[in-house]
Amino acid sequence: MIVIYFFENILMTSATIGCFITIFFIPRKKLDKAALIFLTTQFLTWILGLIAVQYGWLEYPVREFSRANATSFVFEFLMLPIIAIFFILNYPNHKKFIVRILYFAAIISAFTLIEFFIERYTMIIKYHAWKWYWTWISMSLVIYIVMIIYKWFYKQKRVLSL
């Protein structure tokens, strides 16, 4: 028996279309940097997403490619990598430390809040042993690691700093 979740499918289709439209807002001069960020983020989120699902911490009852993958394609392969692109390319490197921390915390918190409401009111994601703060921590780590790789690859100063 196949259950069709109309609202969830509309939400995921809208997110997918939004992700593809957002790609056109990446400046042409930064496409190489965006590609590095995109692929690195996909690699990390794919591994972490599979670990979280395999251990039963969370599940994606309504997802794309349900026979091939237990994780969410839109989140792991499109949404988070695109957020990471804009996050890192617009990161306030030359601002004061407090501004950088607030930028980091605000973006991660906004995304965590959105996921919290999606988990609460839809069947797209369901937490089992997972809590909202694990999303905040895991997203922070992924984006921080991708930022380190990005700074290292492009030989920027202060690779490990926020």
C-alpha positions as CSV (number, residue, x, y, z in Angstrom):
1,M,0.0,0.0,0.0
2,I,1.4,3.4,-1.0
3,V,0.4,6.3,1.1
4,I,0.6,9.7,-0.6
5,Y,1.4,12.6,1.5
6,F,0.1,15.6,-0.5
7,F,1.4,18.4,1.6
8,E,4.8,16.8,2.2
9,N,5.3,16.1,-1.5
10,I,4.4,19.7,-2.4
11,L,6.8,20.9,0.3
12,M,9.7,18.7,-1.0
13,T,9.0,19.6,-4.6
14,S,9.0,23.3,-3.7
15,A,12.3,22.9,-1.8
16,T,13.9,21.1,-4.8
17,I,12.7,23.8,-7.3
18,G,13.9,26.5,-4.9
19,C,17.3,24.9,-4.6
20,F,17.7,24.7,-8.4
21,I,16.6,28.3,-8.7
22,T,19.0,29.4,-6.0
23,I,21.9,28.0,-7.9
24,F,21.5,30.8,-10.5
25,F,22.2,33.4,-7.8
26,I,25.8,32.1,-7.3
27,P,28.2,34.7,-9.0
28,R,29.9,33.3,-12.1
29,K,33.3,34.3,-10.7
30,K,32.8,32.1,-7.6
31,L,31.4,29.0,-9.3
32,D,34.7,27.0,-8.8
33,K,34.5,27.9,-5.0
34,A,30.8,27.0,-4.9
35,A,31.5,23.6,-6.6
36,L,34.2,22.8,-3.9
37,I,31.8,23.7,-1.1
38,F,28.9,21.9,-2.7
39,L,30.7,18.6,-3.2
40,T,32.5,18.7,0.1
41,T,29.2,19.3,2.0
42,Q,27.4,16.6,0.1
43,F,30.2,14.1,1.0
44,L,30.0,14.9,4.7
45,T,26.2,15.1,5.0
46,W,25.7,11.9,3.1
47,I,27.9,10.0,5.6
48,L,26.4,11.7,8.6
49,G,22.9,11.2,7.3
50,L,23.4,7.5,6.7
51,I,24.8,7.1,10.2
52,A,21.9,8.9,11.8
53,V,19.3,6.8,9.9
54,Q,21.1,3.5,10.3
55,Y,21.3,3.9,14.1
56,G,17.6,4.8,14.2
57,W,18.2,8.3,15.6
58,L,15.8,9.7,13.0
59,E,13.9,8.7,9.9
60,Y,12.5,10.2,6.7
61,P,9.1,8.6,6.3
62,V,8.4,10.7,3.2
63,R,11.4,11.0,1.0
64,E,12.7,10.8,-2.6
65,F,14.3,7.6,-3.9
66,S,12.9,5.6,-1.0
67,R,14.1,2.3,-2.4
68,A,17.7,3.5,-3.0
69,N,18.4,5.6,0.1
70,A,17.0,6.0,3.6
71,T,18.1,9.6,3.9
72,S,16.5,12.7,2.4
73,F,17.9,13.5,-1.0
74,V,16.7,17.1,-0.9
75,F,18.3,17.9,2.5
76,E,21.5,15.9,2.2
77,F,22.4,16.6,-1.5
78,L,20.7,19.9,-2.3
79,M,19.5,22.1,0.5
80,L,22.4,21.9,3.0
81,P,25.1,22.1,0.3
82,I,23.5,25.2,-1.2
83,I,23.1,26.8,2.3
84,A,26.8,26.1,2.9
85,I,27.7,27.7,-0.4
86,F,25.9,31.0,0.4
87,F,27.0,30.8,4.1
88,I,30.7,30.4,3.3
89,L,30.8,32.7,0.2
90,N,29.2,35.5,2.2
91,Y,31.0,34.8,5.5
92,P,32.1,38.1,7.2
93,N,35.8,37.1,7.3
94,H,37.1,40.6,8.1
95,K,34.5,41.6,10.7
96,K,34.9,41.4,14.4
97,F,34.9,38.0,16.1
98,I,31.5,38.6,17.7
99,V,29.9,39.4,14.3
100,R,31.3,36.2,12.8
101,I,30.0,34.2,15.8
102,L,26.5,35.8,15.5
103,Y,26.5,35.2,11.8
104,F,27.4,31.5,12.3
105,A,24.8,31.0,15.1
106,A,22.0,32.9,13.4
107,I,22.2,30.9,10.1
108,I,22.5,27.6,11.8
109,S,19.8,28.4,14.3
110,A,17.4,29.6,11.5
111,F,17.9,26.3,9.6
112,T,17.5,24.3,12.8
113,L,14.3,26.1,13.6
114,I,12.9,25.3,10.2
115,E,13.8,21.7,10.6
116,F,12.2,21.6,14.0
117,F,8.9,22.8,12.6
118,I,9.1,20.4,9.6
119,E,9.6,17.6,12.1
120,R,6.8,18.7,14.3
121,Y,4.1,19.3,11.7
122,T,5.0,17.0,8.7
123,M,6.0,13.5,8.0
124,I,9.2,14.5,6.1
125,I,11.4,13.8,9.1
126,K,10.8,12.1,12.4
127,Y,13.1,12.2,15.4
128,H,13.5,9.1,17.5
129,A,16.7,9.5,19.7
130,W,17.5,12.8,17.9
131,K,16.8,16.2,19.3
132,W,16.9,19.7,17.7
133,Y,20.2,20.5,19.3
134,W,21.8,17.5,17.5
135,T,20.8,19.1,14.2
136,W,22.4,22.4,15.4
137,I,25.6,20.7,16.4
138,S,25.9,18.5,13.3
139,M,25.2,21.4,11.0
140,S,27.7,23.5,12.8
141,L,30.3,20.9,12.5
142,V,29.7,20.2,8.9
143,I,29.8,23.8,7.9
144,Y,32.8,24.5,10.0
145,I,34.7,21.5,8.5
146,V,33.7,22.6,5.0
147,M,34.9,26.1,5.8
148,I,38.3,24.7,7.0
149,I,38.6,22.7,3.8
150,Y,37.6,25.7,1.7
151,K,40.1,28.0,3.4
152,W,42.9,25.4,3.2
153,F,42.2,24.7,-0.5
154,Y,42.2,28.4,-1.4
155,K,45.2,29.1,0.9
156,Q,43.5,31.7,3.1
157,K,45.0,32.8,6.4
158,R,43.6,31.6,9.7
159,V,42.3,28.3,8.4
160,L,41.0,27.0,11.7
161,S,39.5,30.3,13.0
162,L,35.8,31.3,12.7
